[in-house]
Structure formats: structure tokens, C-alpha cells
Amino acid sequence: MAGFVGRQRELDMLGSRLRRVTESASGIAVAIRGRRQVGKSRLVQEFCDQSAVPYLYFTATKGAAPAESLAGLLRELRESSLITDPELVPEQIGSWADGFRAIAGALPNGPSVVVIDEVPWLTEQDQSFDGVLQTAWDRMLSRHPVLLLLLGSDLHMMERLTAYDRPFYGRADNFVLGPLNPVEIADATGLGAADALDAHLITGGLPGILRSWPRGRSPLEFLEEECADPAAPLFSVPESALLAEFPAPDQTRRVLESVGGGDRTHANIAAAAGGSAGPIASGSLSPILRRLTVDKRVLAIDEPLSIRPGKPALYRVTDSNLRLYLAVLRAAQDLSRRGRSAGAFRLIERRWTTWRGRAVEPLIRESLGLAALSGRLPWQSVETVGGWWNRRFDPEVDLVGADRGPVANRIEFVGSVKWLGTSFDRRDLVTLRKSAGEVPGYEPGVSGLVVVSRSGIAADARDAGADLIWGPDEVLSVWR
């Protein structure tokens, strides 16, 4: 599949900013952040192409010297559509103050767009960059009808760029670009709801992987075809993201890999990441987990949701494609590199159903949460959807809807996710009722029961008391 996919809402957002620039004849800055490979650069390039106004697109190079970056800026400026006469661009500049002065001097009288991509790399090269940017914006650039787009993949550094104690505070709108949503995946692949949701789990909503997906190809067919090419985006995108964020196999990377391999609790992660040297001490592991969750956003924390505080907290990899890579695809890629593509696919096929059953749960919870916020659930007070478990993980409840979290005032519903080839039957419903009774705050006859099943619900369970039954179509429809 070639071409640009989805992102109409994001294009509309950027378009509205450009219209404001035109109407006010003054500048607007937008800081756009998002994980690597989520499509920030592609989105902005598409916007520039569609906007039909002069633009400059400059991308920083990691590890470059400041002089190299400035020389690159001048090259891009000379070749940009901002410039009518390249001779007007200086041959050489010595600082970013001069660089912004050159950009300001090239801006036309009408609206234009200036893009600076990989801003965190520029701040690494020059500690004064954001201060110089602030001065240039206040004194020169903002006085022109220009839309300044600042892009970056380092989420923490991009947040710092516009933080309260930083020079550029209050000068830019902040926008987080997430993965493509399930409906965009469905539209792009031409798949039905169930397969489209599987495709979303496989790709993580990343455009770089989706573009290699032939329209109409089923998820398992796609996986089998990709196994013949160890350099396919299915493998190379998560591999490159992992190497970019964690180039050395240090302790931080081992922690991430242990979570991706299925270790969810603090104790299990410590043991798995420590290996033969013994568990990582809590004083060392906690800062690593905080960095991976708060700074890098590569991990998420799930806490038991009920009317009482619960433990343990569980960690998971936020990007489902990276999660699949760490759990299965990396081993399959090794087999593919050795010319064992059939063995690679068999490995994926064996682990696929179990992996998918766990990986789909966060997506189901998010879908129910969106439905609650839009008033599409029978329970009007639901504001958060999570799960519940005790220290023994007996039981482990897939879905809990409450008025707040992680400690709720009221439990509105408890539910189960069955994402298999068999329907949800009466035995599953009996298990759900029993498990629901363990959730603090669940009240039989008052709190509801929810069933989300990939293959529907059997006749013997349909009329036995479930208050809400969802299948793939209902899950997908929430995202439209």
C-alpha cells in the first residue's frame, strides 16, 4: 500500500492554524511531538504539499556539529520555495541567531510555513538553542504570517521545550501525534472489523509498517509474507526504534526487554532483567522504570481498579508493534535471516493467539473509555476503564468501569474479553460472575456485566444476564 494514510483530523488542525496566520498576518508556533515512526515528518510534509504556500523544511542530524547544522539550514533555505533568489541567502553564518535572521529575511509577505524537524538534536548540539529561538520568535519571526512547526521524537525534551521554566514557554501550541487509530487502519487495509483490529495490534498504528500491507491481505497472510524478508518494515521499524532509543544493551534496555517478554510485576522484571547476576535492586530498578514510563513513555503502568487500593502494579509496552517484536518478532527475524522463513512464521503462528488475547485488552479498555466519554454506554458516570487483580492473580478481571481510578467511589460494570475463535458461552459467563464477585465495590444486580468477544456470544449465554455485549464491529465503531 503506497501513499498517505489517514490523519485528516491532524491535517485539519494544521490547516486551521495556517488560516489564523493568514487572517491575523502574524506568526503561530506549534510544537509537535510523538514517538519515533509515528509519522510526524510525513504528516507535516503532506500538509506542506497540500497547503500550497511557500515553505522551508529543515531536519537536524543527530550528532552533527553546530556548524554542520547551520550549513545544512542554509542549503535547505536556498532550495526552499521561500526563496526567489538564492543569491540573497548568506554563504555562511556563525550562530543560530544568524540562522533565524536569514529565515526571517526570506519570509514572503503572504503566509508561509517553516518546519524544524528533530529539535531535540539541535538542543543537544547547542544548549542555548531554545533561548535563541525564543528571542528570534519574539523579535522577528512572529511578526510575519508564518506557521512555525517544531517537531521532535524525544517526548521528554519536547515537553521541556515549552515548559514553564524554559524560554519558549507560552509561545507554542503543543500537539501530541499518536498512532493511526483502528478505523484508519480498517480504511487503509480494506479489512473487516476483527482483522482490522488485529492489523492495528500488529502495526501499532505506525504508518511505516502499514504502507507495506497489501490491501485486503489478512493479518496472518501478511505476517507470513513478511517472514520471507528479514528487512521488512514489520521487523525493521521496531528494531530501528529500539536501537535509536536504547543503542547499548544496558540495564535499561534489559528492563524493557523483560517487560516485552511478558514480565509484568516489579519483582519479576527485577529477576528477569538481572539475569544470572541476581535481581536488580529496587533502588536501581525504580528509577529505570520511571524513566521508561515518565520520560520515554515506552512503558505504561496499570493498577487494579476498584473501591480499594490494590497491588501489584503491572507494566506493559505501550506500542503494540514493539511489544510484538520483543515477544515474538525478534526471534522470528533471526530465523528469517538464516533463511528459515517457514520456521519464522510457524513461531509467530504458535504464539499469535495467546499474545493477541493479552495485547488487545488495553485497546478494548480504551475503546470502552471513549464510548463512555461520548455517552454511548448505559452507565453515565463511567470515566475510567481498567482491570482488576489481586496478588495471586486469581482471578484477573479484564474490564472494570468506574467513576474514577485507580481508587473508585463506584464500580459501574465488570467484564470479560474473549478474543478467540470460539464464542463466549455460558461457562465463560459463570466464570465472569464468580470473578466479578471478588472485585471490591462490585454489587450483583446493581453493577453491570460486560462481554467483549471476537467471535460473538453463544445462544446459551446471550439471554443469561450480560448487560452489554460487544463484538469487533462495536469496538471499531467507537473510533469513527
C-alpha positions in Angstrom: 0.0 0.0 0.0 1.5 3.3 -1.1 0.6 6.9 -0.4 -0.5 8.9 2.6 -2.9 7.2 5.1 -5.5 8.9 7.3 -4.6 11.9 9.5 -7.5 14.0 8.3 -8.1 15.5 11.8 -4.5 16.4 12.1 -4.3 18.0 8.7 -7.4 20.0 9.6 -5.8 21.1 12.8 -2.7 22.4 11.0 -4.9 23.9 8.3 -6.9 25.9 10.9 -3.6 27.3 12.3 -2.5 28.4 8.9 -5.8 30.1 8.3 -5.3 32.0 11.6 -1.9 33.0 10.4 -3.3 34.3 7.2 -6.2 36.2 8.9 -4.0 37.8 11.6 -0.9 38.4 9.5 1.2 37.2 12.4 3.0 34.1 13.4 1.8 30.9 15.2 4.1 28.2 16.6 3.1 24.6 17.1 5.3 22.0 18.9 4.5 18.5 17.6 5.8 15.5 19.5 5.3 11.8 19.1 7.1 8.5 19.2 9.6 7.5 16.5 8.0 6.2 13.3 4.6 7.5 14.2 4.6 9.7 11.1 5.3 13.3 12.3 7.6 14.1 9.4 5.3 12.5 6.8 2.2 14.3 8.2 3.9 17.7 8.1 5.3 17.1 4.6 1.8 16.2 3.4 0.5 19.3 5.0 3.1 21.5 3.3 2.4 19.9 -0.1 -1.4 20.4 0.4 -1.1 23.9 1.8 0.2 25.4 -1.5 2.1 28.1 0.4 5.9 28.7 0.4 7.7 26.6 3.0 11.1 25.6 4.4 11.7 22.1 5.8 14.9 21.7 7.8 15.8 18.4 9.5 18.6 18.3 12.1 21.1 15.5 12.1 21.9 13.7 15.3 25.5 14.2 16.5 26.2 16.9 13.9 28.4 19.8 15.0 26.6 23.2 15.2 28.5 24.4 12.2 27.2 21.5 10.1 23.6 22.1 11.2 23.9 25.8 10.2 25.4 24.9 6.9 22.5 22.4 6.3 20.0 25.1 7.2 21.4 27.4 4.6 21.3 24.6 1.9 17.7 23.9 2.7 16.8 27.6 2.7 18.4 28.2 -0.8 16.4 25.2 -2.2 13.1 26.0 -0.4 10.1 27.7 -2.0 10.6 30.6 0.3 13.4 31.8 -1.9 13.1 33.6 -5.2 16.7 34.5 -5.4 19.3 32.0 -3.9 21.9 34.8 -4.0 20.1 36.5 -1.2 20.9 33.7 1.2 24.2 34.2 3.1 27.1 31.9 2.2 28.0 31.3 5.8 26.6 32.0 9.3 28.1 31.6 12.7 25.2 31.1 15.0 21.5 30.2 15.3 20.8 33.8 15.8 22.1 34.5 12.3 20.2 31.4 11.0 16.9 32.7 12.3 17.7 36.1 10.9 18.3 34.6 7.5 15.0 32.7 7.7 13.1 35.9 8.7 14.7 37.8 5.8 13.5 35.2 3.4 9.8 35.1 4.6 7.4 36.4 2.0 4.7 39.0 2.6 2.0 36.3 2.5 1.5 33.2 4.6 4.3 30.6 4.8 5.4 27.5 6.8 8.8 26.9 8.5 9.5 23.4 9.7 12.3 22.5 12.1 12.4 18.7 12.5 14.3 16.8 15.3 14.5 19.9 17.5 15.9 17.9 20.5 19.0 17.1 18.5 19.6 20.8 18.0 19.3 21.4 21.7 21.8 18.7 22.3 24.3 20.4 19.9 23.7 23.9 21.3 22.5 24.4 24.9 21.4 28.0 24.0 19.2 26.9 21.1 15.8 27.4 22.8 16.8 30.7 24.2 17.9 31.9 20.8 14.7 30.5 19.3 12.6 32.5 21.8 14.4 35.7 21.0 14.1 35.2 17.3 10.5 34.4 17.6 9.6 37.4 19.7 11.6 39.9 17.7 11.4 38.7 14.2 9.5 35.6 13.2 6.2 36.1 15.0 5.8 39.4 13.2 5.4 37.6 9.9 2.5 35.5 8.8 4.4 32.3 9.3 3.4 28.9 10.8 6.4 27.6 12.7 6.3 23.8 13.2 8.8 22.3 15.7 9.0 18.5 15.6 10.7 16.0 17.9 10.6 12.4 18.9 12.1 12.7 22.3 8.9 13.3 24.2 10.5 14.5 27.4 12.8 17.0 25.7 9.9 18.3 23.6 7.8 18.8 26.7 10.8 20.7 28.3 11.0 23.0 25.2 7.7 24.7 26.2 7.8 24.0 30.0 7.1 26.8 32.5 10.8 27.4 33.3 12.0 27.4 29.7 12.5 30.4 27.3 9.8 29.2 24.8 7.1 28.8 27.4 3.7 30.1 26.3 4.8 30.7 22.7 3.7 27.4 21.1 0.7 25.3 20.9 1.5 21.7 22.0 0.3 18.8 19.9 1.0 15.0 20.5 0.7 12.9 17.4 -0.4 9.4 18.2 -0.5 6.2 16.1 -3.2 5.8 13.4 -6.4 4.7 15.0 -8.2 1.4 14.3 -10.7 3.0 11.8 -7.8 4.5 9.8 -6.2 1.0 9.8 -9.5 -0.5 8.6 -10.0 2.1 5.8 -6.4 1.7 4.6 -6.3 -2.1 4.6 -9.9 -2.8 3.5 -10.3 -5.4 6.2 -13.3 -6.2 8.3 -13.5 -5.1 11.9 -11.9 -8.2 13.5 -9.0 -8.4 11.1 -8.6 -4.6 11.2 -8.2 -4.7 15.0 -5.6 -7.4 14.6 -3.8 -5.3 12.0 -3.8 -2.4 14.5 -2.1 -4.6 17.1 0.5 -5.9 14.5 1.4 -2.5 13.2 0.9 -0.5 16.4 -0.8 2.1 14.1 2.6 3.0 12.6 2.3 4.3 9.0 5.8 2.9 8.1 4.5 -0.6 8.6 1.0 -0.1 7.3 2.3 1.2 3.9 3.7 -2.3 3.3 0.4 -4.0 3.9 -1.3 -5.1 0.7 -5.0 -4.1 0.6 -7.3 -6.9 1.6 -4.5 -9.1 2.9 -5.4 -10.9 6.2 -3.2 -10.5 9.3 -1.8 -14.0 9.2 -1.2 -13.8 5.5 0.6 -10.5 5.9 2.8 -12.0 8.7 3.7 -15.0 6.6 4.7 -12.9 3.6 6.8 -10.5 5.8 8.7 -13.5 7.3 10.3 -14.0 3.8 12.1 -10.6 4.2 14.1 -10.0 7.4 14.4 -6.4 6.4 10.7 -5.9 6.1 9.2 -2.9 7.9 7.4 -5.3 10.3 10.8 -6.1 11.7 13.0 -3.1 10.8 10.7 -0.4 12.2 10.6 -1.7 15.8 14.3 -2.7 15.5 15.4 0.8 14.5 13.2 2.4 17.1 14.8 0.2 19.8 18.3 0.9 18.6 17.6 4.7 18.4 16.2 4.9 21.9 18.5 2.3 23.5 21.6 1.8 21.4 23.5 -0.1 24.1 22.3 -3.4 25.7 22.5 -1.8 29.1 20.3 -2.3 32.2 17.6 0.0 30.9 17.2 -2.0 27.7 17.2 -5.3 29.6 14.4 -4.0 31.7 12.4 -3.0 28.6 13.1 -6.4 27.0 11.9 -8.2 30.1 8.6 -6.4 30.1 8.2 -7.0 26.4 8.9 -10.7 27.1 6.0 -10.9 29.4 7.3 -10.0 32.9 4.8 -7.5 34.3 5.4 -7.1 38.0 8.3 -5.2 39.7 9.7 -8.4 41.2 9.5 -10.4 38.0 11.1 -7.6 36.0 13.9 -7.3 38.6 14.6 -11.0 38.4 14.4 -11.3 34.6 16.5 -8.2 33.8 19.1 -9.1 36.4 19.7 -12.5 34.9 22.5 -14.6 36.3 23.7 -11.7 38.4 20.6 -11.8 40.5 17.6 -9.5 40.7 18.1 -5.8 40.2 17.9 -3.9 43.4 14.7 -1.9 43.9 16.8 1.3 44.3 18.2 0.8 40.8 15.1 -0.6 39.1 12.6 2.1 40.2 14.5 5.0 38.5 14.8 2.9 35.3 11.1 2.1 35.3 10.3 5.8 36.0 12.5 6.8 33.0 10.8 4.3 30.7 7.3 5.3 31.8 7.5 9.1 32.5 10.3 10.2 30.2 10.4 7.8 27.3 6.7 6.8 27.5 7.7 3.4 26.2 6.1 1.6 29.1 2.7 2.1 30.8 1.6 1.2 34.3 -1.8 -0.5 35.0 -3.1 -0.6 38.5 -6.1 -2.6 39.8 -9.3 -0.6 39.6 -11.8 -1.0 42.5 -13.0 0.9 45.5 -9.9 -0.1 47.5 -6.2 0.4 46.7 -4.8 -2.7 45.1 -1.4 -4.3 44.2 0.6 -5.1 42.3 1.0 -2.5 39.6 1.7 -4.1 36.2 3.9 -2.8 33.4 3.4 -3.2 29.7 5.0 -1.9 26.5 2.7 0.9 25.1 3.4 0.3 21.4 1.9 -3.0 20.4 4.2 -3.4 17.5 7.3 -3.1 19.7 5.6 -5.4 22.2 5.1 -8.0 19.4 8.7 -7.5 18.3 10.1 -8.1 21.7 7.8 -11.1 22.4 7.9 -12.9 19.1 9.1 -11.0 16.0 12.7 -10.6 17.0 13.1 -14.4 17.3 11.3 -14.8 14.0 13.5 -12.2 12.4 16.6 -14.2 13.4 15.1 -17.3 11.8 14.3 -15.3 8.6 17.9 -14.0 8.4 19.0 -17.6 8.4 16.7 -18.4 5.5 14.2 -20.2 7.7 11.1 -18.1 6.7 8.7 -21.0 7.2 10.0 -21.6 10.7 9.7 -17.9 11.4 6.1 -17.9 10.5 5.4 -21.1 12.5 6.9 -19.5 15.5 4.6 -16.4 15.1 1.6 -18.6 14.4 2.1 -20.7 17.6 2.3 -17.6 19.8 -0.1 -15.4 18.0 -3.4 -16.3 19.7 -2.0 -16.1 23.2 -0.2 -12.8 22.5 -3.2 -11.3 20.8 -5.5 -12.2 23.7 -3.4 -10.2 26.1 -2.4 -7.4 23.8 -6.0 -6.5 22.8 -7.1 -5.8 26.3 -5.7 -2.2 26.5 -7.3 -1.4 23.2 -10.7 -2.7 24.4 -10.4 -0.7 27.6 -9.5 2.4 25.6 -12.5 1.8 23.3 -14.9 1.4 26.2 -13.4 4.5 27.8 -14.1 6.5 24.6 -17.6 5.2 24.4 -18.2 6.2 28.0 -17.0 9.8 27.4 -19.3 10.1 24.3 -22.3 8.8 26.3 -22.5 5.5 24.4 -22.6 3.2 27.4 -25.6 2.5 29.7 -23.6 3.8 32.7 -23.3 7.6 32.6 -20.9 8.0 35.5 -18.1 5.9 33.9 -14.9 8.0 33.5 -12.2 5.3 33.5 -12.0 1.7 32.4 -9.3 -0.7 33.7 -8.9 -4.2 35.1 -8.6 -5.8 38.5 -6.5 -8.5 40.0 -5.2 -9.5 43.4 -1.7 -10.5 44.4 -2.3 -14.1 43.4 -3.8 -13.1 40.0 -6.7 -15.4 40.9 -8.9 -14.0 39.5 -7.6 -11.5 37.0 -10.6 -9.5 35.7 -10.2 -7.9 32.2 -12.6 -5.0 32.5 -13.8 -2.7 35.3 -15.7 0.5 34.6 -15.7 3.1 37.4 -16.4 6.8 38.1 -12.7 7.4 38.8 -9.4 5.5 39.2 -7.4 3.8 40.4 -9.5 4.0 43.6 -13.1 4.5 42.7 -16.2 5.6 44.5 -18.5 3.4 42.5 -18.0 0.3 40.2 -20.4 0.5 37.3 -19.5 -2.6 35.5 -17.2 -5.6 35.4 -16.4 -7.5 32.2 -14.5 -10.1 30.3 -12.6 -10.1 26.9 -12.6 -13.3 24.9 -10.6 -12.7 21.7 -10.5 -16.2 20.4 -12.0 -18.2 17.5 -14.7 -19.5 19.8 -17.8 -17.7 21.1 -18.4 -16.5 24.7 -20.6 -19.2 26.2 -22.5 -19.9 29.4 -19.4 -21.4 31.1 -17.5 -18.2 30.4 -20.4 -16.2 31.8 -20.4 -18.3 35.0 -16.7 -17.6 35.4 -17.2 -13.9 34.9 -19.9 -13.7 37.5 -17.7 -15.6 40.0 -14.7 -13.3 39.3 -16.8 -10.2 39.4 -17.8 -11.0 43.0 -14.1 -10.7 44.0 -13.8 -7.1 42.8 -14.2 -4.7 45.7 -17.2 -2.5 45.0 -19.0 -4.8 42.6 -22.7 -5.2 43.6 -24.6 -8.0 41.9 -27.8 -6.7 40.4 -26.5 -3.1 40.6 -23.2 -3.2 38.8 -23.4 -4.3 35.2 -21.7 -7.2 33.3 -19.9 -6.6 30.0 -18.8 -9.2 27.4 -16.4 -8.3 24.6 -15.9 -11.2 22.3 -14.2 -11.5 18.9 -16.4 -14.4 17.9 -19.7 -13.4 19.4 -21.7 -14.8 22.2 -23.3 -18.3 22.3 -27.0 -18.7 22.5 -26.8 -20.3 25.9 -25.2 -17.1 27.3 -26.9 -14.4 25.3 -30.0 -14.3 27.5 -28.3 -15.1 30.8 -27.7 -11.6 32.1 -25.0 -9.7 30.3 -25.8 -6.0 30.2 -23.6 -5.1 27.3 -22.3 -7.3 24.5 -19.7 -6.0 22.1 -18.0 -7.6 19.1 -15.3 -6.3 16.8 -17.8 -4.0 15.0 -18.8 -2.2 18.2 -15.2 -1.8 19.2 -14.3 -0.3 15.8 -17.3 2.0 15.6 -16.2 3.9 18.7 -13.2 5.3 16.7 -15.3 6.7 13.8 
